[in-house]
Amino acid sequence: MRILGCLFALLSLSSTAEPIDFTTFNLIDLSHSFDGNTIYWPTARSGFELKRESFGISGGGYFYAANSFSAPEHGGTHIDAPIHFSEHGWSLDEIPVDRFLGAAIVIDVSDKVRKDQDYRLTVSDVEQFERIYGRIKAGVMVLLRTDYSRFWPDAAKYLGSNKPGDASDLHFPGYGEAAARLLAEERQVNAIGIDTASIDYGPSTDFIVHQIVGKRNVLGFENLTHLDRVSPVGATLIALPMKIGGGSGGPLRVIALVPK
């Protein structure tokens, strides 16, 4: 909460607000770059595209560069707005801005994932974490570390299958239904994130985790990276998406502030 207080103080209009001393934190970028290698769901009709419109010396004698881009909402490091799987959930522009920053915890299941590529976070995993670090508090952002980001941008390894237009044989870890209910309904977290393509595991056909968290207006962060560099507790997350009117999701830049 000390970090959040500093952030709000910095943004206040008070001339006495003290700036954040960023030298006391390691700033960890948890986002993949968007480019031609960005991974999207196999059924996506397009991917990320950057078109150069200007690059060079202009008629006025100065250098000028400008591009246009297009991309599906859901791909690369991105946010799932609650409306993605909940009819009455927030769209991207309706999410209160304070939901984009907060205390973060990291639950590490990477060892279990190496034994089971379709592993799902269990209630037992959450309870084990809490025995060590204390009960997960309301408003926290939960990040699930699987280390699958090491496969990026190899879609075949990252998704478990790389058949264009076919999402029927995907294999990667995610959150389990019971664990998602515990986090969203009982712990009342603000967001859950993961370093895979989905908060639901690869073989899912009903996307039950998306349904559970969407109903509770819990945000979903997907395709994160560098979770191995974030401590289990003590970090603060700043996760700012494009403000797309009516959007069900969009590109996300995520930064973790980890105390040194």
Secondary structure, DSSP 8 states (H G I E B T S, - for coil): -HHHHHHHHHHSS-TT-----GGGEEEEE-B---STT--B-TT-S---EEEEEEEEE-TTSSEEEEEEEE--SSBSSEEE-GGGT-TTS--GGGS-GGGGEEEEEEEE-HHHHHH-TT-EE-HHHHHHHHHHH----TT-EEEEE--GGGGTT-HHHHHS---TT--TT----EE-HHHHHIIIIIS--SEEEESSS-SB-TT-SS-HHHHHHHHTT-EEEESB--GGGS-SSSEEEEEEE---TT-SEEEEEEEEEEE-
